[in-house]
Amino acid sequence: MLGTTTRRFFRDADVGENIYRTGKGLAYSYIYNHVSRHFGYNLGGARRTSDYRANVGFTRRTKTNSSTLLVYYNSEPQLKSRLVSWRVHNYNEFRKVA
């Protein structure tokens, strides 16, 4: 989690111009991972508020939310079989960009 306070010009869409003001922003990301012998999942996400700024570095886009979910199953290895092992996985990503 990271919070920023920046004094600079911010775009005001209602007025249609840039206004010099203090912006207080927030950014965070998270990942939760569970793994077992055959089954696993990964849950993650990130968010940046509209006033978030990185004065040292580069912020590609603000006012974004994203969540990801990966669920998978691994078969039991069969060393003497023609098909040794197999895996099924499903990856979903949800994004909201305002």
Contacts in CASP RR format, 6 or more apart in sequence:
PFRMAT RR
TARGET T0000
AUTHOR 0000-0000-0000
METHOD contacts of the structure
MODEL  1
MLGTTTRRFFRDADVGENIYRTGKGLAYSYIYNHVSRHFGYNLGGARRTS
DYRANVGFTRRTKTNSSTLLVYYNSEPQLKSRLVSWRVHNYNEFRKVA
1 26 0 8 1.000
1 27 0 8 1.000
1 28 0 8 1.000
2 26 0 8 1.000
2 27 0 8 1.000
2 28 0 8 1.000
3 24 0 8 1.000
3 25 0 8 1.000
3 26 0 8 1.000
3 27 0 8 1.000
3 52 0 8 1.000
4 23 0 8 1.000
4 24 0 8 1.000
4 25 0 8 1.000
4 26 0 8 1.000
4 27 0 8 1.000
4 51 0 8 1.000
4 52 0 8 1.000
4 53 0 8 1.000
4 54 0 8 1.000
4 55 0 8 1.000
5 22 0 8 1.000
5 23 0 8 1.000
5 24 0 8 1.000
5 25 0 8 1.000
6 22 0 8 1.000
6 23 0 8 1.000
6 25 0 8 1.000
6 51 0 8 1.000
6 53 0 8 1.000
6 55 0 8 1.000
7 20 0 8 1.000
7 21 0 8 1.000
7 22 0 8 1.000
7 23 0 8 1.000
8 20 0 8 1.000
8 23 0 8 1.000
8 53 0 8 1.000
9 18 0 8 1.000
9 19 0 8 1.000
9 20 0 8 1.000
10 18 0 8 1.000
10 19 0 8 1.000
10 21 0 8 1.000
10 23 0 8 1.000
10 51 0 8 1.000
11 17 0 8 1.000
11 18 0 8 1.000
12 18 0 8 1.000
12 19 0 8 1.000
23 51 0 8 1.000
23 53 0 8 1.000
24 51 0 8 1.000
25 49 0 8 1.000
25 50 0 8 1.000
25 51 0 8 1.000
25 52 0 8 1.000
25 53 0 8 1.000
26 47 0 8 1.000
26 48 0 8 1.000
26 49 0 8 1.000
26 52 0 8 1.000
27 46 0 8 1.000
27 47 0 8 1.000
27 48 0 8 1.000
27 49 0 8 1.000
27 52 0 8 1.000
28 46 0 8 1.000
28 47 0 8 1.000
29 44 0 8 1.000
29 45 0 8 1.000
29 46 0 8 1.000
29 47 0 8 1.000
30 44 0 8 1.000
30 45 0 8 1.000
30 46 0 8 1.000
31 42 0 8 1.000
31 43 0 8 1.000
31 44 0 8 1.000
31 45 0 8 1.000
32 42 0 8 1.000
32 43 0 8 1.000
32 44 0 8 1.000
33 41 0 8 1.000
33 42 0 8 1.000
33 43 0 8 1.000
34 40 0 8 1.000
34 41 0 8 1.000
34 42 0 8 1.000
37 74 0 8 1.000
38 73 0 8 1.000
38 74 0 8 1.000
38 75 0 8 1.000
38 76 0 8 1.000
39 72 0 8 1.000
39 73 0 8 1.000
39 74 0 8 1.000
40 71 0 8 1.000
40 72 0 8 1.000
40 73 0 8 1.000
41 69 0 8 1.000
41 70 0 8 1.000
41 71 0 8 1.000
41 72 0 8 1.000
42 68 0 8 1.000
42 69 0 8 1.000
42 70 0 8 1.000
43 67 0 8 1.000
43 68 0 8 1.000
43 69 0 8 1.000
44 67 0 8 1.000
44 68 0 8 1.000
44 69 0 8 1.000
45 66 0 8 1.000
45 67 0 8 1.000
45 68 0 8 1.000
46 64 0 8 1.000
46 65 0 8 1.000
46 66 0 8 1.000
47 64 0 8 1.000
47 65 0 8 1.000
47 66 0 8 1.000
48 59 0 8 1.000
48 61 0 8 1.000
48 62 0 8 1.000
48 63 0 8 1.000
48 64 0 8 1.000
49 62 0 8 1.000
49 63 0 8 1.000
50 62 0 8 1.000
50 63 0 8 1.000
50 98 0 8 1.000
51 62 0 8 1.000
52 59 0 8 1.000
52 62 0 8 1.000
53 59 0 8 1.000
53 62 0 8 1.000
61 97 0 8 1.000
63 97 0 8 1.000
63 98 0 8 1.000
64 95 0 8 1.000
64 96 0 8 1.000
64 97 0 8 1.000
64 98 0 8 1.000
65 95 0 8 1.000
65 96 0 8 1.000
65 97 0 8 1.000
66 93 0 8 1.000
66 94 0 8 1.000
66 95 0 8 1.000
66 96 0 8 1.000
67 93 0 8 1.000
67 94 0 8 1.000
68 91 0 8 1.000
68 92 0 8 1.000
68 93 0 8 1.000
68 94 0 8 1.000
69 91 0 8 1.000
69 92 0 8 1.000
70 89 0 8 1.000
70 90 0 8 1.000
70 91 0 8 1.000
70 92 0 8 1.000
71 89 0 8 1.000
71 90 0 8 1.000
72 87 0 8 1.000
72 88 0 8 1.000
72 89 0 8 1.000
72 90 0 8 1.000
73 87 0 8 1.000
73 88 0 8 1.000
73 89 0 8 1.000
74 85 0 8 1.000
74 86 0 8 1.000
74 87 0 8 1.000
75 85 0 8 1.000
75 86 0 8 1.000
75 87 0 8 1.000
76 85 0 8 1.000
77 84 0 8 1.000
77 85 0 8 1.000
78 84 0 8 1.000
78 85 0 8 1.000
END
